[in-house]
Amino acid sequence: MSHNFKDFGIPAEVTYLIGKSISLDHVLNLPIKVLDFRIGPSKKKPNTEYLTLQIETEGVKRVIFTGATVLIQQIKKVDKDKFPFNATIIKKNEYYEFT
């Protein structure tokens, strides 16, 4: 007897962030909604972390990839129950930060 997958009742688990990649510079100083994020080891710089940030800007979901240390430090301090939140990313001196 052949089974139908739909009868198993297994929901899809989306573990990736949705949206086309966009440069951090494209949203600099603009209001964004931060939807979700992932932090993992950088493939380009050993022993550093890399932030994958899912945002919404102008009603469109986008993904930003960055090694910006201050952004990583800041977003780690945001409780998951505070998502989504509105923010602006600015460049201050030589680093990026949420405001």
C-alpha positions in Angstrom: 0.0 0.0 0.0 1.2 3.5 -0.9 0.9 6.3 1.6 0.3 10.0 1.0 2.6 12.4 2.7 -0.2 14.9 3.4 -1.8 12.2 5.6 1.2 12.2 8.0 0.3 15.6 9.4 3.9 16.8 9.4 4.0 20.6 9.2 6.8 22.4 7.3 9.4 24.0 9.6 10.8 27.1 8.1 14.3 27.6 9.6 15.6 30.1 7.1 15.0 33.8 6.7 12.9 34.9 3.8 13.7 37.7 1.4 16.2 38.8 -1.2 19.6 39.9 0.1 20.2 43.6 0.4 23.2 45.6 1.4 23.3 47.3 4.8 24.1 50.6 3.0 20.7 50.4 1.2 18.8 50.8 4.5 21.2 53.0 6.4 19.4 55.8 8.2 16.0 54.5 7.0 13.2 53.1 9.2 13.1 49.3 9.1 11.2 46.6 11.0 13.5 43.9 12.4 11.6 40.6 12.0 14.2 37.9 13.0 17.9 37.1 13.0 20.5 34.3 13.1 24.1 34.5 14.4 26.7 32.0 13.4 30.4 31.7 12.8 31.8 33.8 10.0 33.1 31.9 7.0 35.3 34.9 5.9 36.9 35.8 9.3 37.8 32.9 11.5 36.8 33.2 15.2 34.2 35.9 14.5 30.4 35.9 14.3 28.2 36.8 11.4 24.7 38.2 11.6 21.9 37.3 9.2 19.1 39.9 9.8 15.6 39.6 8.4 14.0 43.0 8.0 11.0 44.6 6.3 11.4 47.9 4.5 8.7 49.5 2.4 6.5 46.5 3.0 9.1 44.0 1.5 11.0 41.4 3.4 14.8 41.5 2.9 17.8 39.8 4.4 21.1 41.6 5.4 24.3 39.7 6.0 26.9 41.5 8.1 29.8 41.0 10.5 29.0 44.3 12.2 30.1 43.6 15.8 28.0 46.3 17.5 24.9 45.2 15.7 25.5 41.6 16.8 26.1 42.7 20.4 23.0 44.8 20.4 20.6 42.3 18.9 21.8 39.6 21.3 20.3 41.7 24.1 16.8 41.9 22.6 14.4 39.4 24.1 12.7 37.2 21.5 9.3 38.3 22.7 10.2 41.9 21.6 10.2 40.9 17.9 9.4 42.4 15.6 10.6 45.9 16.4 11.2 49.1 14.6 14.7 50.5 14.3 17.1 52.6 12.2 20.6 51.5 11.5 23.1 54.3 11.5 26.8 54.5 11.0 28.6 56.1 13.9 32.3 56.7 13.4 33.5 53.4 12.0 30.7 51.1 13.2 27.0 50.5 12.6 24.4 50.5 15.4 20.7 50.2 15.9 18.8 53.3 17.1 
